[in-house]
Amino acid sequence: MQTSELQQTNQEAKGKDSGRRVFSGIQPSGDVQLGNYLGAIKGWVERQAEKTNFFCIVDLHALTVGQDPEELRQQTRSLAAMLFAAGLNPDKCTVFIQSHVPAHAEACWLLNCVTPIGWLERMTQYKDKSANQERVSAGLLDYPVLMAGDILLYDTHEVPVGEDQRQHVELTRDIAARFNHLYGETFVIPEAVIAEVGARVMGLNDPNMKMSKSFSHVRGHAVRILDDPKEIERSFKRAVTDSGNEIRFSDDPEKAGVNNLLGIYKVITAKGNAEVEADFADARGYGDLKVRVAEVVINELTPIRQRYMEFMDDVGELDRMLARGAEQAAAVSVPKVDEIKSRMGLVLP
């Protein structure tokens, strides 16, 4: 899409909604681990009241790869309990399950009809994932359009994402600008927001690999939110560092493991680099570093784990909270999808 079109649609959208809207999505697959929490969820909780926030459990996205139905149901509820336990408050934000709001699937089809297939075929994540599969579903190719629908339905201004999702937000911008050009100003052009701190927590067993739910089953790779304190301590004691003993932030690739540990400590304590380094000035080597980082992680995660258990013991209340979120999301997304249909010439009931 031409830059002039993007600028024009952004300028037209400025007066559309005086409040800044934020949309974030997370898949209910794999165990939620420290990287998810520090890279996304903790920031969501801290900023949930600053703007109008929509937090979506994107279960339709999870279907792009094979899923065991019962396991998917369990993981979806488990993730919802985890988000509420971490501190997301339904009185301050909207938390909902994607498939509970049919407007998302409708928006995907409508946006498919204005999205050139070439745009989808050049998506890096599609290329990477399809290269390792014998058969590729249409859903995997179409994943970014569904994501675009998720975002655009809420006139979203900001999309907090990791660096690996930036390309998908750029595609969303292109789709929105193309639609606005074809049918008139309809969508806000969203912006990707990459967190400066905590966006990339690295694996404890390989500090050059992002900590991922996909590898949370690998021993020593990740700390899972539901791990007990002893397991968390063991995980950090096994963390890869280097042959030195200097505990400070460094640009040296050999210090990636130490940087990762210090970065985890920094995000949880909300301290600056100098303060973090001062905290370890009396440390007797990497052993002390690992123990102290484990301690702050345990202190951070223990109350979350306890609240999670309480939510999972009362599934009825959990489902009521999610139904409330779906109702709030539908109040915004259903009128938007009707606007899209009307713009495209469909007869509304």
C-alpha positions in Angstrom: 0.0 0.0 0.0 1.2 3.5 -0.9 2.6 5.7 2.0 0.2 8.5 1.0 -2.8 6.2 1.5 -1.6 5.2 4.9 -1.0 8.8 5.9 -4.4 9.9 4.7 -6.3 7.1 6.5 -4.4 7.8 9.7 -5.2 11.5 9.6 -8.9 10.8 9.0 -8.9 8.3 11.9 -7.5 10.8 14.5 -10.8 12.3 15.3 -12.8 9.0 15.3 -12.2 8.0 18.9 -10.8 10.2 21.6 -9.7 7.2 23.7 -6.7 5.2 22.6 -7.6 1.5 22.1 -5.3 -1.4 22.6 -5.8 -5.0 21.4 -3.7 -7.9 22.5 -4.1 -11.6 21.7 -2.6 -14.8 23.2 -3.0 -18.4 22.0 -4.2 -21.1 24.4 -1.5 -23.6 23.4 1.4 -24.9 25.5 2.3 -23.9 29.0 2.3 -20.2 29.9 5.9 -19.5 30.9 8.0 -16.7 32.2 8.7 -15.3 28.8 4.9 -14.9 28.1 4.4 -13.3 31.5 7.3 -10.8 31.4 7.1 -10.1 27.7 3.4 -9.5 27.6 1.1 -10.3 30.5 2.8 -8.3 33.2 2.8 -5.2 31.0 -0.9 -5.8 30.2 -1.7 -5.8 33.9 0.3 -2.7 34.7 -1.2 -0.7 31.9 -4.8 -2.1 31.8 -6.4 1.1 33.1 -4.4 3.6 31.1 -6.3 3.1 27.8 -9.3 1.0 26.5 -7.8 -2.5 26.5 -9.1 -5.7 24.8 -7.4 -8.9 25.7 -8.4 -11.9 23.5 -7.7 -15.6 24.0 -7.3 -16.4 20.3 -8.6 -20.0 20.2 -9.5 -19.8 16.5 -5.9 -19.1 15.7 -4.9 -22.2 17.6 -6.9 -24.3 15.1 -4.4 -23.6 12.3 -2.4 -26.6 13.6 -3.8 -29.9 14.9 -5.4 -29.8 18.3 -6.8 -32.3 20.7 -10.3 -31.0 21.3 -10.4 -31.7 25.1 -6.9 -30.4 25.6 -7.8 -27.2 23.7 -10.9 -26.6 25.9 -8.8 -27.2 29.0 -6.0 -24.9 27.9 -8.4 -22.2 27.0 -10.0 -22.1 30.4 -6.6 -22.5 32.0 -5.2 -19.5 30.1 -8.2 -17.4 31.1 -7.7 -18.3 34.8 -4.0 -17.4 34.4 -4.8 -14.0 32.9 -7.2 -13.1 35.7 -4.8 -14.5 38.4 -2.0 -12.4 37.0 -4.2 -9.3 37.7 -6.3 -8.5 34.6 -9.5 -6.9 36.1 -12.8 -7.1 34.2 -13.7 -3.8 35.7 -10.7 -2.2 34.0 -10.4 -4.1 30.7 -12.2 -6.6 28.4 -11.0 -10.2 28.5 -12.7 -12.7 26.2 -12.4 -15.8 24.1 -12.2 -15.1 20.3 -14.7 -17.8 19.3 -17.3 -16.4 21.7 -17.6 -13.3 19.5 -18.6 -14.5 15.9 -17.8 -11.1 14.5 -14.1 -12.2 14.4 -14.7 -15.0 11.9 -17.1 -12.8 9.9 -14.5 -10.1 9.6 -11.9 -12.5 8.5 -14.0 -13.6 5.5 -14.8 -10.0 4.6 -11.2 -8.9 4.8 -10.1 -12.0 2.8 -12.0 -10.5 -0.1 -9.8 -7.4 -0.3 -6.5 -9.1 0.6 -4.2 -10.2 -2.3 -3.0 -13.8 -1.8 0.5 -12.7 -2.6 0.6 -10.6 0.6 -0.1 -13.8 2.6 2.4 -16.0 0.8 5.3 -13.7 1.7 4.6 -13.8 5.4 7.8 -15.0 7.1 6.0 -17.1 9.8 3.9 -18.8 7.1 7.0 -19.8 5.2 8.7 -21.1 8.3 5.8 -23.1 9.6 4.7 -24.5 6.2 8.3 -25.6 5.4 8.1 -28.2 8.2 4.6 -29.5 7.4 3.7 -32.1 4.8 0.3 -30.6 4.4 -0.6 -27.0 5.0 -4.1 -25.8 5.9 -5.8 -22.8 4.3 -6.1 -21.6 7.9 -2.3 -21.3 8.3 -2.1 -19.2 5.2 -5.0 -17.1 6.3 -3.9 -16.6 9.9 -2.7 -13.0 9.4 -6.1 -12.0 7.9 -7.9 -13.3 11.0 -5.4 -11.4 13.1 -6.2 -8.3 11.1 -9.9 -8.8 11.7 -9.2 -9.2 15.5 -7.4 -5.9 15.5 -9.5 -3.8 13.2 -12.8 -4.7 14.7 -12.0 -2.6 17.7 -10.6 0.5 15.9 -7.4 -0.4 17.6 -4.6 2.2 17.8 -1.9 0.1 19.5 -1.0 -3.6 19.2 1.6 -4.7 21.7 3.5 -7.6 20.1 6.9 -9.3 20.0 9.3 -8.6 17.2 8.2 -11.8 15.5 4.7 -10.5 15.1 5.6 -7.1 13.7 5.2 -8.2 10.1 1.6 -9.3 10.8 0.7 -5.9 12.2 2.3 -4.3 9.1 0.0 -6.5 7.0 -3.0 -5.4 9.1 -2.1 -1.8 8.3 -1.9 -2.6 4.6 -5.3 -4.4 4.6 -6.9 -1.5 6.5 -5.5 1.1 4.2 -6.6 -0.9 1.1 -10.1 -1.2 2.5 -10.3 2.5 3.3 -9.1 3.3 -0.2 -11.7 1.0 -1.8 -14.7 1.7 0.4 -14.1 4.9 2.2 -12.6 5.6 5.7 -13.6 2.7 7.9 -10.6 1.5 9.9 -8.1 3.1 12.2 -4.6 2.3 11.1 -3.0 0.4 14.1 0.6 0.7 15.2 2.8 -2.2 16.5 4.2 -1.4 20.0 7.3 -3.4 20.8 8.1 -3.4 24.6 11.7 -2.2 25.2 12.0 -4.3 28.3 10.9 -7.9 28.7 9.9 -8.3 25.1 12.4 -11.1 24.5 13.1 -13.3 27.5 15.6 -16.0 26.3 15.7 -19.7 27.0 17.7 -20.6 30.2 19.3 -23.5 28.3 20.1 -21.4 25.3 20.2 -17.6 25.8 20.3 -17.1 22.0 16.8 -18.6 21.6 13.6 -16.9 22.7 11.9 -18.6 25.6 8.9 -20.2 24.0 5.8 -22.2 25.0 6.7 -24.5 22.1 9.8 -25.6 24.0 8.5 -25.3 27.6 8.5 -29.1 27.9 12.3 -29.2 27.3 14.1 -29.5 30.6 15.9 -26.3 31.6 14.5 -24.2 28.7 11.7 -22.3 30.5 10.2 -21.5 33.8 6.5 -22.2 33.7 4.1 -20.0 35.7 2.7 -23.0 37.5 6.1 -24.5 38.4 6.6 -24.9 42.2 9.4 -22.9 43.9 11.8 -25.9 44.0 11.4 -26.5 40.3 12.0 -22.8 39.5 15.1 -22.8 41.6 16.4 -25.9 39.8 15.7 -24.3 36.4 17.7 -21.2 37.3 20.6 -23.1 38.8 20.9 -25.0 35.4 20.8 -21.7 33.4 23.6 -21.3 30.9 26.0 -18.5 31.5 29.7 -18.3 30.5 33.2 -18.9 31.9 33.6 -15.5 33.5 32.3 -14.1 36.7 31.5 -10.4 36.0 27.8 -9.6 36.7 26.9 -6.6 34.6 25.0 -5.9 31.3 27.2 -6.3 28.3 27.0 -6.2 24.5 29.3 -9.2 24.3 27.5 -12.1 22.7 29.3 -14.4 25.2 27.5 -12.7 28.0 24.0 -13.5 26.6 23.2 -15.8 29.5 24.1 -13.2 32.1 22.2 -10.5 30.2 19.1 -12.7 30.2 19.2 -13.3 33.9 19.8 -9.6 34.7 17.0 -8.7 32.3 14.6 -11.0 34.1 15.6 -9.4 37.4 15.3 -5.9 35.9 11.7 -6.4 34.6 10.4 -7.9 37.9 12.1 -5.4 40.2 11.4 -2.4 37.8 15.0 -1.1 38.4 17.4 0.5 36.0 20.5 -1.1 34.7 22.8 0.7 37.2 20.6 -0.3 40.1 20.5 -3.9 39.0 24.2 -4.1 38.7 24.6 -2.5 42.2 22.3 -5.2 43.7 24.9 -7.8 42.6 28.0 -5.9 43.5 28.5 -8.1 46.5 27.7 -11.4 44.6 30.2 -14.2 44.8 29.8 -15.2 41.2 27.1 -16.6 38.9 25.8 -19.0 41.5 24.6 -16.0 43.6 23.2 -14.4 40.5 21.1 -17.4 39.7 19.8 -17.9 43.3 18.8 -14.2 43.6 17.0 -14.1 40.3 15.2 -17.3 41.2 14.1 -15.7 44.5 12.5 -12.7 42.8 10.8 -14.9 40.2 9.4 -17.2 42.9 8.1 -14.2 44.9 6.5 -12.8 41.7 4.8 -16.1 40.6 3.7 -17.7 43.9 0.6 -15.4 44.4 -0.3 -15.8 40.8 -0.2 -19.6 41.1 -2.3 -19.5 44.2 -5.0 -17.3 42.6 -5.0 -19.5 39.5 -5.9 -22.5 41.6 -8.8 -20.6 43.1 -10.1 -19.7 39.7 -9.8 -23.2 38.4 -11.7 -24.5 41.5 -14.7 -22.3 40.5 -15.1 -22.8 36.7 -18.7 -21.4 36.9 -17.4 -18.0 38.0 -14.6 -18.2 35.5 -17.1 -18.8 32.7 -19.3 -15.9 33.9 -16.4 -13.6 33.8 -15.6 -14.7 30.2 -19.3 -14.3 29.2 -19.2 -10.8 30.5 -16.0 -10.1 28.4 -17.6 -11.6 25.3 -20.7 -9.3 25.8 -18.4 -6.3 26.1 -16.4 -7.2 23.0 -19.5 -7.9 21.0 -20.9 -4.5 21.9 -18.0 -3.0 20.0 -17.3 -5.6 17.3 -20.8 -6.4 16.0 -21.6 -2.8 15.0 -18.2 -2.6 13.4 -18.7 -5.8 11.3 -22.1 -4.4 10.3 -20.3 -1.2 9.1 -17.9 -3.3 7.1 -20.8 -5.3 5.5 -22.6 -2.1 4.6 -19.5 -0.5 3.1 -19.1 -3.6 0.9 -22.7 -3.5 -0.3 -24.2 -6.3 1.7 -27.9 -6.0 2.7 -28.1 -5.9 6.5 -31.0 -7.7 8.3 
